[in-house]
Amino acid sequence: MKEFLDILLHINEHLNSWVNEYGTAIYAILFLIIFVETGLVIMPFLPGDSLLFAAGAICARTADDPNAAMNITVMIALLSVAAILGDNTNYAIGRFVGGRVTGLKLFGRNLVKQQYIDKTHDFFEKYGTKAIIMARFVPIVRTFTPFVAGVGKMDYRRKFLPFDIGGGILWISSMSLAGYFLGQIPWIEKHFELVVIGIILISVLPMVYGYIRHRMNKRKAA
């Protein structure tokens, strides 16, 4: 857990070292991280937003180097594919083996927490198919949304796939370009850890708001 927090808060430094060590193979590493976060319902805690922001910032720093390991256009294209493939994999898991996955346990604990599924159900109830796009920007919820859509057998061609493609491209491009254009600001470079914390806090605000609203409604009903 300590190592995970260190990577999360200093993602720019770790990403820089990965680029220096692996060169263009960094694309494969980033592809795998995004695919796993969006495609495996048991891995909802990977740092997608801050990772994309940091990767965009690195692309900006090396934009004038023809031999640079990373290019913003290539990265956005590849990671958009990773995000879309991940969601579609997660949808298939939910549709065909959802019940068995939710029942899996490790050391006596559920691998997939029911509370996360319930929160995602509430998200769907409130926003409908738009939830597929909006969930891309909410940690944990973005991992469970395609899974829940699969479990609920949402119409794949007309409702899930178009919104999923649009949401995947929007999430990858917006976070990457935010890093590309803002990551070179001196204050942001100097206080990158604070920026990462800010990204995390902004991302989880919808979940916090939903929880508080749920508690208030529950008290009123009582």
Backbone bond lengths (Angstrom), bond angles and torsions (degrees), N, CA, C in turn:
res aa  C-N    CA-C-N  psi(-1)  N-CA   C-N-CA  omega(-1)  CA-C   N-CA-C  phi
1 M - - - 1.462 - - 1.536 111.02 -
2 K 1.358 115.68 -39.74 1.459 119.36 179.47 1.525 111.20 -62.70
3 E 1.331 116.61 -42.06 1.470 120.66 178.90 1.521 111.14 -65.40
4 F 1.348 116.22 -38.85 1.463 120.46 179.42 1.525 110.41 -62.98
5 L 1.347 116.89 -44.10 1.463 120.54 179.33 1.521 111.20 -64.56
6 D 1.325 116.05 -36.18 1.466 119.48 178.84 1.525 110.65 -65.24
7 I 1.334 116.58 -43.52 1.468 120.57 177.54 1.518 110.25 -63.65
8 L 1.337 116.55 -41.82 1.464 121.21 -177.86 1.525 111.45 -62.93
9 L 1.333 117.12 -47.09 1.463 121.20 -175.68 1.522 112.81 -78.71
10 H 1.332 116.97 -24.24 1.470 120.59 179.99 1.526 109.88 -120.19
11 I 1.318 115.32 42.06 1.463 120.85 -175.35 1.521 111.68 -61.24
12 N 1.333 117.64 -32.30 1.465 120.16 179.79 1.524 111.52 -65.77
13 E 1.344 116.78 -41.28 1.461 120.44 179.92 1.530 111.32 -68.05
14 H 1.326 115.59 -43.61 1.470 119.36 179.32 1.529 110.93 -65.32
15 L 1.329 115.92 -41.07 1.461 119.71 -179.60 1.521 110.38 -65.10
16 N 1.321 116.41 -39.57 1.465 120.30 176.43 1.522 111.62 -59.13
17 S 1.325 116.44 -44.88 1.468 120.02 -179.53 1.526 110.89 -66.48
18 W 1.337 117.18 -35.93 1.473 120.28 177.49 1.526 110.81 -64.77
19 V 1.338 115.54 -41.68 1.472 119.74 179.32 1.524 109.88 -62.77
20 N 1.336 117.01 -44.89 1.467 121.19 179.77 1.527 111.70 -63.94
21 E 1.336 116.37 -34.70 1.458 120.24 -176.19 1.525 112.95 -82.90
22 Y 1.334 116.42 -40.13 1.471 119.77 -171.43 1.531 114.39 -107.94
23 G 1.332 118.62 -10.63 1.460 120.16 179.35 1.522 112.09 62.91
24 T 1.328 115.89 -135.65 1.467 119.76 -176.89 1.531 113.26 -68.11
25 A 1.320 116.95 -12.58 1.474 119.97 175.78 1.526 111.12 -65.73
26 I 1.347 116.72 -10.97 1.462 120.68 176.76 1.528 110.52 -59.56
27 Y 1.342 116.69 -29.83 1.473 119.72 177.32 1.529 110.45 -59.04
28 A 1.324 116.33 -43.09 1.468 120.44 -179.46 1.529 110.85 -65.78
29 I 1.330 116.69 -38.31 1.469 120.77 179.16 1.527 110.56 -64.75
30 L 1.333 116.13 -47.78 1.465 120.68 179.39 1.528 111.12 -64.08
31 F 1.329 116.27 -40.63 1.466 121.59 178.17 1.523 109.94 -58.00
32 L 1.334 115.97 -45.58 1.464 120.77 -178.37 1.525 111.55 -65.24
33 I 1.338 116.95 -42.68 1.468 120.21 -179.27 1.530 110.72 -62.31
34 I 1.336 116.93 -47.32 1.461 120.36 -179.47 1.524 110.70 -65.62
35 F 1.321 117.18 -40.50 1.460 120.43 179.66 1.528 110.82 -63.19
36 V 1.329 116.83 -45.08 1.466 120.58 -178.54 1.527 110.92 -65.44
37 E 1.337 116.65 -43.18 1.470 118.93 -179.12 1.521 111.91 -61.80
38 T 1.322 116.53 -39.74 1.467 119.77 -177.03 1.525 112.79 -91.04
39 G 1.334 117.22 -19.74 1.459 119.77 -171.60 1.510 116.64 -104.33
40 L 1.330 117.90 -18.39 1.457 120.51 -178.47 1.520 109.54 -116.39
41 V 1.304 116.04 114.49 1.460 121.22 -173.18 1.523 112.50 -65.57
42 I 1.327 117.79 -16.30 1.465 120.35 179.47 1.525 112.07 -91.09
43 M 1.357 118.33 4.40 1.470 121.70 -178.25 1.528 111.27 -127.46
44 P 1.345 118.15 62.78 1.462 119.22 -175.23 1.526 115.38 -88.25
45 F 1.343 118.04 1.69 1.456 119.60 -169.72 1.524 114.45 -104.74
46 L 1.303 118.79 9.53 1.457 120.38 179.06 1.537 110.32 -71.68
47 P 1.344 117.14 147.46 1.481 121.21 -170.59 1.522 113.96 -83.70
48 G 1.324 118.10 65.10 1.465 120.82 -174.73 1.506 114.81 -59.57
49 D 1.339 118.38 -50.86 1.464 121.57 -174.76 1.529 112.01 -62.69
50 S 1.319 116.44 -52.59 1.468 119.90 -178.12 1.529 111.18 -66.80
51 L 1.313 117.25 -32.52 1.465 121.28 177.31 1.522 110.64 -63.37
52 L 1.314 116.92 -45.64 1.465 121.43 179.65 1.524 111.15 -64.68
53 F 1.329 116.35 -41.00 1.463 120.74 178.89 1.525 110.22 -62.35
54 A 1.337 116.28 -46.95 1.468 120.61 -179.82 1.527 111.24 -64.36
55 A 1.326 116.97 -40.26 1.471 120.66 179.46 1.523 110.87 -64.35
56 G 1.330 116.22 -39.59 1.464 119.94 176.83 1.516 111.81 -62.40
57 A 1.336 116.23 -40.28 1.467 120.79 179.47 1.530 110.82 -64.15
58 I 1.324 116.99 -40.01 1.470 120.63 178.82 1.527 110.18 -65.66
59 C 1.323 116.88 -40.35 1.474 120.18 177.05 1.522 111.21 -59.10
60 A 1.331 116.85 -38.81 1.464 120.88 -179.78 1.525 111.28 -66.89
61 R 1.336 116.25 -39.61 1.463 120.13 -178.03 1.515 112.19 -66.69
62 T 1.318 116.84 -27.56 1.470 120.47 -177.05 1.535 112.25 -111.53
63 A 1.333 116.60 17.18 1.470 120.84 -174.19 1.530 112.86 -61.63
64 D 1.345 117.02 -30.81 1.469 120.30 -177.32 1.524 112.96 -91.04
65 D 1.323 117.07 1.26 1.461 121.16 -179.31 1.533 109.45 -97.32
66 P 1.327 118.16 111.70 1.479 120.37 -178.10 1.529 112.88 -64.80
67 N 1.332 116.93 -18.24 1.464 120.62 179.93 1.530 112.66 -101.41
68 A 1.312 116.26 13.46 1.464 120.38 -177.50 1.526 110.69 -63.46
69 A 1.320 115.84 146.83 1.464 120.92 -178.04 1.519 112.31 -73.13
70 M 1.338 116.81 -24.38 1.459 120.27 -175.36 1.516 112.02 -126.84
71 N 1.322 115.27 139.42 1.461 122.87 176.69 1.522 107.61 -127.55
72 I 1.323 117.43 133.34 1.460 121.44 -172.58 1.527 112.45 -61.83
73 T 1.331 117.34 -39.56 1.460 120.65 -178.71 1.522 111.20 -67.12
74 V 1.332 115.85 -46.51 1.467 120.47 178.91 1.523 110.25 -62.52
75 M 1.337 115.76 -43.08 1.458 119.86 -178.27 1.527 111.78 -62.13
76 I 1.325 116.89 -46.91 1.471 120.51 -179.59 1.526 110.17 -61.14
77 A 1.332 117.14 -42.60 1.465 120.51 -179.62 1.529 111.30 -63.08
78 L 1.322 116.81 -48.58 1.467 120.55 -177.77 1.526 112.23 -66.17
79 L 1.334 116.86 -44.00 1.456 119.84 -176.35 1.530 111.89 -74.19
80 S 1.322 117.24 -25.84 1.472 119.76 172.65 1.529 109.44 -64.44
81 V 1.326 115.97 -42.18 1.469 120.20 176.19 1.524 110.35 -61.42
82 A 1.350 116.29 -42.75 1.466 120.36 179.55 1.526 111.29 -61.11
83 A 1.329 116.60 -43.77 1.462 120.98 -178.76 1.523 111.45 -65.71
84 I 1.319 117.08 -40.35 1.473 121.27 -179.22 1.523 110.36 -70.80
85 L 1.327 116.92 -44.41 1.470 120.38 177.37 1.522 111.17 -62.24
86 G 1.337 116.18 -40.01 1.453 120.53 179.18 1.511 112.02 -61.06
87 D 1.324 116.26 -48.77 1.468 120.54 179.82 1.524 111.44 -61.71
88 N 1.314 116.35 -40.77 1.463 119.30 -179.18 1.527 111.64 -68.44
89 T 1.319 116.36 -34.60 1.462 120.06 174.39 1.523 110.27 -64.22
90 N 1.328 115.76 -43.98 1.455 121.23 179.92 1.533 111.45 -64.17
91 Y 1.326 115.96 -39.34 1.465 120.67 176.81 1.529 109.99 -60.70
92 A 1.337 116.64 -45.04 1.466 121.23 -179.73 1.524 111.22 -63.62
93 I 1.339 116.42 -40.09 1.463 119.96 177.39 1.524 110.17 -61.07
94 G 1.329 115.97 -46.11 1.458 119.93 179.62 1.512 112.65 -64.30
95 R 1.319 116.91 -38.99 1.465 120.67 -175.81 1.523 112.24 -72.20
96 F 1.322 116.67 -39.52 1.464 118.98 -170.94 1.535 114.55 -103.12
97 V 1.337 117.10 -27.60 1.475 117.69 -179.96 1.525 111.65 -135.23
98 G 1.324 117.37 22.99 1.466 121.93 -175.13 1.509 114.15 -54.30
99 G 1.324 117.61 -48.16 1.452 121.50 -177.48 1.511 112.63 -61.09
100 R 1.319 116.61 -39.23 1.464 120.39 -179.19 1.531 111.85 -72.03
101 V 1.339 116.68 -34.47 1.470 120.39 179.23 1.523 110.69 -66.95
102 T 1.328 117.16 -43.32 1.468 119.82 -178.04 1.524 111.71 -66.72
103 G 1.319 117.04 -19.32 1.461 119.93 -179.83 1.519 114.17 -92.31
104 L 1.336 117.55 -5.56 1.462 120.90 -178.14 1.531 111.39 -69.20
105 K 1.322 116.12 140.52 1.459 121.20 179.68 1.522 110.31 -127.83
106 L 1.335 116.13 150.30 1.459 123.09 175.23 1.524 107.61 -134.75
107 F 1.325 116.05 120.75 1.464 121.38 -175.98 1.529 111.99 54.48
108 G 1.329 114.60 37.66 1.454 119.85 176.22 1.513 114.80 82.56
109 R 1.332 118.31 1.75 1.472 121.73 -179.36 1.521 110.27 -116.87
110 N 1.327 115.17 146.35 1.460 119.99 178.25 1.522 110.35 -65.33
111 L 1.338 117.13 132.01 1.461 120.72 174.86 1.522 110.98 -67.32
112 V 1.332 116.51 -34.40 1.458 122.57 178.68 1.525 107.94 -113.54
113 K 1.315 117.33 112.09 1.456 120.82 -175.97 1.534 110.72 -74.94
114 Q 1.321 115.14 131.30 1.459 120.55 -178.65 1.526 111.78 -61.88
115 Q 1.334 116.98 -32.63 1.463 119.59 -178.26 1.525 111.42 -63.24
116 Y 1.346 117.41 -33.85 1.462 120.07 177.92 1.523 110.82 -69.32
117 I 1.327 116.26 -38.83 1.463 120.37 177.40 1.518 110.10 -64.89
118 D 1.339 116.91 -42.47 1.470 121.05 179.42 1.523 111.32 -62.03
119 K 1.346 116.57 -42.23 1.463 120.21 179.27 1.530 110.86 -63.78
120 T 1.322 115.66 -38.14 1.465 119.44 179.01 1.524 110.66 -68.51
121 H 1.333 116.66 -38.75 1.468 120.09 174.57 1.521 110.31 -57.54
122 D 1.339 116.99 -44.72 1.467 121.43 179.10 1.519 110.68 -61.74
123 F 1.331 116.31 -38.52 1.464 122.32 178.93 1.525 109.84 -61.02
124 F 1.336 116.04 -43.69 1.463 121.18 177.55 1.522 111.18 -63.92
125 E 1.330 116.13 -42.92 1.465 120.91 -178.57 1.521 110.82 -59.07
126 K 1.327 115.64 -37.52 1.461 119.74 -176.16 1.527 112.69 -80.34
127 Y 1.333 117.67 -40.32 1.464 120.17 -170.59 1.531 114.88 -112.97
128 G 1.323 118.61 -8.03 1.459 120.51 178.85 1.523 111.39 64.84
129 T 1.336 116.70 -144.02 1.469 120.34 -178.03 1.529 112.64 -65.48
130 K 1.349 116.52 -22.91 1.466 118.90 176.72 1.527 111.62 -62.30
131 A 1.339 115.68 -20.68 1.467 119.99 179.28 1.525 111.47 -60.32
132 I 1.328 116.93 -28.69 1.470 120.10 -179.12 1.522 110.33 -64.42
133 I 1.338 116.85 -37.37 1.466 120.94 177.29 1.525 110.32 -77.15
134 M 1.322 116.80 -48.79 1.463 121.37 -175.71 1.525 111.87 -63.39
135 A 1.336 116.53 -36.02 1.463 120.44 -177.42 1.524 112.19 -63.96
136 R 1.323 117.78 -23.22 1.466 120.61 179.09 1.526 111.18 -56.34
137 F 1.317 116.81 -27.82 1.461 121.07 -174.84 1.527 112.90 -99.45
138 V 1.343 117.11 9.30 1.466 121.09 -179.38 1.522 109.37 -121.23
139 P 1.350 117.65 110.82 1.469 119.75 179.00 1.521 111.95 -53.30
140 I 1.301 116.98 150.29 1.470 125.90 -178.41 1.519 110.50 71.98
141 V 1.346 116.99 -54.34 1.467 120.06 -179.78 1.522 110.42 -60.78
142 R 1.346 117.65 -37.52 1.464 119.64 -178.63 1.523 111.55 -65.51
143 T 1.346 116.80 -27.05 1.463 119.88 178.20 1.522 111.17 -77.42
144 F 1.320 116.75 -36.04 1.459 120.50 -174.84 1.531 113.32 -87.80
145 T 1.332 118.16 -21.01 1.465 120.24 -176.48 1.525 113.13 -59.64
146 P 1.346 120.53 -51.75 1.469 118.57 179.05 1.519 112.45 -64.15
147 F 1.328 116.97 -33.46 1.457 121.15 178.04 1.526 110.63 -62.92
148 V 1.329 116.62 -48.05 1.464 121.26 179.30 1.525 110.83 -65.42
149 A 1.353 116.41 -37.44 1.467 119.95 176.81 1.524 110.33 -61.06
150 G 1.337 116.50 -38.63 1.462 120.62 177.70 1.508 112.43 -68.56
151 V 1.343 116.66 -44.03 1.458 120.98 178.37 1.533 110.42 -59.28
152 G 1.345 115.61 -41.00 1.467 120.54 179.52 1.516 113.72 -80.32
153 K 1.361 116.65 2.01 1.473 122.22 179.66 1.534 112.18 53.25
154 M 1.331 115.99 45.43 1.464 120.74 174.17 1.523 109.52 -58.72
155 D 1.329 116.88 140.98 1.461 121.66 179.16 1.526 108.98 -54.33
156 Y 1.322 116.19 117.15 1.460 121.19 -171.13 1.528 112.51 -70.97
157 R 1.317 118.09 -50.27 1.467 121.15 -172.70 1.523 112.83 -74.28
158 R 1.318 117.09 -41.23 1.462 119.72 -172.76 1.526 113.47 -90.32
159 K 1.330 117.17 -31.56 1.464 118.66 -173.60 1.533 113.09 -111.81
160 F 1.324 116.88 -46.94 1.473 117.96 -174.17 1.526 112.68 -77.90
161 L 1.318 117.71 -56.01 1.464 121.75 -170.17 1.533 114.32 -60.16
162 P 1.350 119.97 -48.38 1.476 118.71 -178.81 1.525 112.62 -61.31
163 F 1.341 116.71 -44.06 1.461 120.17 -179.63 1.526 110.85 -68.57
164 D 1.325 116.21 -33.88 1.458 120.03 -179.31 1.526 111.12 -68.20
165 I 1.330 116.71 -43.58 1.472 120.42 178.65 1.529 110.22 -62.75
166 G 1.337 116.17 -48.09 1.461 120.26 179.22 1.518 112.11 -60.94
167 G 1.333 116.17 -44.25 1.460 120.20 -179.47 1.515 112.64 -66.32
168 G 1.333 116.91 -38.90 1.459 120.44 179.76 1.515 112.15 -63.98
169 I 1.316 116.52 -46.40 1.470 120.80 179.48 1.529 110.54 -64.90
170 L 1.339 116.50 -42.22 1.470 121.00 -179.28 1.526 111.34 -63.32
171 W 1.338 116.74 -43.93 1.470 120.48 -178.92 1.530 111.23 -64.81
172 I 1.320 116.47 -51.58 1.470 120.22 -177.76 1.528 111.16 -61.86
173 S 1.320 116.97 -48.05 1.463 119.94 -175.48 1.526 112.21 -68.90
174 S 1.326 118.18 -41.48 1.474 120.23 -177.56 1.527 111.73 -66.87
175 M 1.332 117.42 -45.20 1.463 119.94 -179.24 1.527 111.33 -69.29
176 S 1.332 117.07 -39.43 1.469 120.68 179.99 1.530 111.01 -67.36
177 L 1.332 116.22 -44.00 1.463 120.11 -179.10 1.524 111.59 -70.52
178 A 1.339 116.91 -31.10 1.467 119.54 174.90 1.525 109.60 -61.00
179 G 1.329 116.57 -44.09 1.460 120.46 176.57 1.521 111.93 -65.78
180 Y 1.319 116.08 -38.29 1.462 121.86 -178.15 1.534 111.20 -62.66
181 F 1.330 116.83 -44.08 1.462 120.44 -175.33 1.534 113.57 -91.94
182 L 1.322 117.65 -24.85 1.467 120.07 -177.19 1.524 112.85 -104.35
183 G 1.332 116.11 -22.45 1.464 119.97 -174.16 1.511 114.81 -64.65
184 Q 1.356 117.61 -18.64 1.463 121.13 -178.97 1.518 113.26 -91.04
185 I 1.329 116.87 -3.49 1.463 119.80 176.31 1.534 108.41 -65.46
186 P 1.328 118.01 127.46 1.473 120.73 -174.11 1.531 113.77 -51.78
187 W 1.327 117.94 -43.98 1.472 119.93 -177.98 1.526 110.62 -62.76
188 I 1.339 116.51 -41.02 1.462 120.29 179.98 1.523 110.62 -66.66
189 E 1.338 116.68 -40.77 1.465 119.84 177.60 1.519 111.43 -61.41
190 K 1.333 116.28 -39.76 1.452 121.47 -177.18 1.531 112.39 -74.09
191 H 1.337 116.25 -32.26 1.469 120.45 -175.86 1.536 110.79 -118.90
192 F 1.333 115.36 46.18 1.469 119.34 -174.53 1.521 111.83 -62.16
193 E 1.342 117.05 -34.07 1.459 119.56 179.10 1.519 111.41 -60.87
194 L 1.348 116.49 -41.07 1.467 120.64 178.52 1.527 110.42 -65.71
195 V 1.323 116.22 -37.53 1.466 119.98 178.31 1.525 110.20 -63.50
196 V 1.333 116.75 -42.90 1.466 121.04 178.47 1.527 110.34 -60.65
197 I 1.339 116.40 -45.48 1.464 120.13 178.10 1.525 110.53 -61.25
198 G 1.337 115.87 -40.73 1.470 120.07 178.13 1.519 111.99 -62.32
199 I 1.335 116.59 -42.06 1.469 120.59 178.46 1.524 110.20 -61.53
200 I 1.337 116.18 -43.33 1.463 120.49 179.79 1.519 110.83 -63.19
201 L 1.337 116.92 -45.81 1.468 120.94 -178.46 1.519 111.53 -63.05
202 I 1.331 116.60 -44.04 1.465 120.37 178.93 1.519 110.39 -63.82
203 S 1.326 116.86 -37.98 1.460 121.10 -178.53 1.524 112.39 -65.87
204 V 1.345 116.42 -37.26 1.470 118.81 -175.97 1.527 112.96 -90.07
205 L 1.324 117.77 -4.12 1.467 120.14 179.98 1.527 113.18 -54.24
206 P 1.353 119.37 -44.38 1.468 118.72 178.43 1.525 113.02 -58.42
207 M 1.328 117.46 -36.68 1.457 120.68 178.37 1.528 111.22 -68.05
208 V 1.343 115.92 -42.40 1.467 120.34 179.16 1.517 110.24 -63.91
209 Y 1.332 115.88 -45.11 1.462 120.28 179.19 1.526 110.98 -61.28
210 G 1.340 115.99 -43.68 1.466 120.11 179.15 1.516 112.12 -62.16
211 Y 1.343 115.97 -39.45 1.469 120.26 -179.63 1.528 110.52 -66.37
212 I 1.357 116.19 -46.27 1.472 119.83 179.96 1.520 110.83 -62.17
213 R 1.332 116.07 -42.45 1.468 119.97 179.73 1.532 110.65 -64.04
214 H 1.330 116.36 -40.31 1.460 120.51 178.80 1.522 110.89 -62.51
215 R 1.340 116.88 -43.21 1.462 121.24 179.74 1.522 111.49 -64.64
216 M 1.341 116.33 -39.95 1.462 120.23 179.92 1.514 111.20 -66.85
217 N 1.327 116.80 -42.13 1.473 120.48 178.08 1.522 111.35 -64.70
218 K 1.334 115.08 -35.43 1.462 120.09 179.48 1.527 110.71 -65.92
219 R 1.343 115.91 -40.23 1.469 120.69 179.15 1.525 111.14 -67.20
220 K 1.350 115.79 -39.44 1.470 119.43 178.24 1.517 111.32 -63.97
221 A 1.339 114.98 -40.15 1.470 119.65 -179.15 1.529 111.15 -66.60
222 A 1.356 115.69 -31.77 1.464 120.13 179.13 1.516 110.77 -74.93
